[in-house]
Amino acid sequence: MAFEFPIRVYYEDTDLAGIVYYANYLKFIERGRSEWVRSLGVDQARMRAETGTVFAVRRVEAEYLKPARYDDELIVSTTLLAETGARIQLAQEVKRAGEVLFAAQVTLVCLNEAGAAQRISAEIRRKLAPSLH
């Protein structure tokens, strides 16, 4: 089931042509991921403070399908595809009125303080993918 997060396009999000600047879609899906994790009860600041681990983007495969424009009301949807050890794979979409404007597959990796891959704790794995744990 997809987690949905609403976003409105502001003037600062657009380019000279009045459409959303391509890099801002990455910001939009970052907000969607952060809110998805928060909705599952994972406090990333506490996770870092207590375990020294953080989530980092390892890979993004993105498709820009149609432009969003100033003042559009958008929905960022986030769906878990897989969770394996130190990685999380997600599908994310940015939609306007149900129409997909941007689609991405994102791989996150859990890192320790030294920047090396670290297995996601059992507690966090249960929160991220309760049906698997």
N, C-alpha and C positions, 0 to 999 in steps of 0.2 A: 504494500500500500504506500502511495506517495505522500510525503509531507509537503504541504503547500505554504508558501510564504509570499505575501503581497508586497509589491514594490511599485512606486510611482516614478515615472521618468521626470527628472528635473532638468532645467535649462543647462545646468553644469554637466549633465550626462551626455549632451548632444555635441555634434560637430558643426562645422560651418554650414552643412547641408540641412541641419535640423533633425538629423537622425542620431540614434544612440551610437556613440563612438565604440568601435569594436571591442576595445580593451575593457570597457565598462561592463560588458556581459560577464566577464570573469569576476568582477566585483559583485555583481548581482548573485552569481551562483555561490560565491564565498559566503555571502550573507545567508543564503538559503541553507547551506551546509551547517553554518554556525548555529542557526536557529533550529535545525533538525536535531543536531547533537544536544542542544540545550533542552529541547522538548522531550528527549529521552532520559533526562535526568543526569546528563554528564556535564559536570562543571570543569571546563578545560583549564581554567586558572588553578583550580584546586588539584586537578590531575598533575599539572606541572609542578606545583609546590610540593605535593606529597610523594610523587613517584619520579619526578624529573623527566617525564615523558610528554611529548607533544605530537600532534598530527601535522603532517606537512604534505603538500601536494607533490606527488611523484610524477604524474603524467596527466595531461588533459588532451583529449581528442575532441575538437569542436567543429560544429557546422553552423554557419550563419545562413539562415534560410530566408528570412524576411526582416525588413527594418522595423524597429520600434521608434517612436517619435515623441517629442516633447509632450508631457502631460498624460501619456498613455498609462493606464493601470495594467500592471503585469503581474503574473503569478510565476514564481520560481518553484518548480516541483523537484523533489529529491527522492530518489528510490534506491534502496540498497540492492545491489546486484550480487555481491559476494563479500565475505569476510574470511580471510585466511591468515592466521598467525599475526603478522605485523602489518597486513594490508587490508584496506577497505576499498571496494569498487562500487562506484555510484553512477547512476544515470541521472542527469539533470536537464531540465528543460525550462525555457523562459517562454511563457505563453501570453497572448493577448486575446481575450474573449474565446479561450479554448484553442486558438490557432497557435501552433508551435513556430516561434520565431528563431529560436536558438536551441541547439541540442548539444550536449557534451557527455562524454564518459570520462569520469575522473577517478584516478587511483590515488588514494592517500596511503601514507606509510606512517607508522608510529616510530618516533625517534627518541633516543635517550639523550642525556645532556652532552654526550660526545658527538652527537650527530649520526650515530649508527642505528640501524634498524633494531627495534626492540619489540618483542612479542607484546601484543595488547593484553592487558590484564584480564583475567577471567571475569571480574566484576564489570569492567567496561564492555567486554564482549557480550555478556548477558544483556546489557542495556541496549547495545547497538543492534543485536540480532537475537532477540529472545526466543524466536522459533527454532534457532539453531543450537541453543545452549540450554 
